[in-house]
Amino acid sequence: MRLFLRDLLSSEYILHLGYRQPWALVGILGGPPTSTVEDAKPSQGNGTVGLAVAAKDFRTYDGVNFRITAFSGWIKGVPHHGFKVEVSEGIILDLADEVTSWLPGDRIVVASTDYSMHQAEEFDLLPCPECRSNQVKIDGSPLYLHMGEIVDGVDMRAEVGLLTRNILIQGEMEEACYGPNHCQFFNFDTFGGQIKIQRDFTSVHMAGVELKNMGQQILGSYPVHFHLTGDVDEKGGYDPPSYLDNLAIHHCFSR
């Protein structure tokens, strides 16, 4: 039996355990030796021996990290043994691209892969020294299923975007809807800020900016709006051409 368990559990100690010797093991049945963690304490014969404790981290298919801890020992002649399963802080996401520029404290969005846009979810990033260059650790558990595979040749993977930028421009919002802002449809303030560029402007080059609570329920009131400006490149006399690059526009009230 011990030989069978040694091969099944990849145990180094099981063949040499003594009477009432504390021993703990956590591993994968039939797995390689590297999948097993174990501990054994010497038997002293006085009825009290320190606990043998073995703990190993695992990860589910959907990215939830958890730790299994097993223990056994004798305290004043009384056996103490058991195990516990603890969910580790944070969930690690595997992404398609390298994201080493994303930092702890940044906020990301995971797009919906359902018919409902309301299944998009936001998370803050946690420190993750164990992450690879294409991985991030988030601070919560998703409420909804987000696809992460290519199914029958169709790329169903959820987009993951960084919302945080070095510069934040946001509208100042009231606690509730007010005035002629279609309050019969909204119970929150929808009169956000706007950036409007008029004809014959001098120069516009905006990059790396986060826009939040922008736009209004009024025609022509958008987060960023080139209003009747004509061509904004060399053809219109702008050299270098105007551009908007790498903006994060979210929680806004018009397109």
Disulfide bonds with the S-S distance in Angstrom:
Cys128-Cys131 1.86
Cys177-Cys183 2.02
